[in-house]
């Protein structure tokens, strides 16, 4: 009976231990708008969501958890890469030249698992480039007059 409890406890601890994750955040060049997010899934893949309606230079930031650093996982990954995002396709500028994200991840023995287009996944702080322009447009509009117009008064 104690052996069963011990095995159950060890199984729970294995599932409760922090998962090793390499994370990716893609920002516009000015670090104003988050344009993408990705995270390893523990099964040899990285799920990535990138906005599709943005074209321009970006900054890709990678982070590793302390467990990965101690184990030497993804040791060759720099914390920052310049890149270019066009129609949901990310290209990174690496010391070896420009690489599409898929080839970059292949070098880390990770499969790229893009977020399906038809499926909406809201990730923390991720918004489309169109939202940024809409917000700028909203800021330039004049506020509506809070007092309604008086009804017309005629002679009686």
Secondary structure, 3 states (H helix, E strand, C coil): CHHHHHHHHHHHHHHHCCCCCEEEEEEECCCCCEEEEEEECCCCEEEEEECCCCEEEEEEEEEECHHHHHHCCCCCCCCEEEEEEECCEEEEEECCEEEEHHHHHHHCCCEEEECCCCCCCCCCCECCHHHHHHHHHHHHCCCCCCCCCCCCCCCC
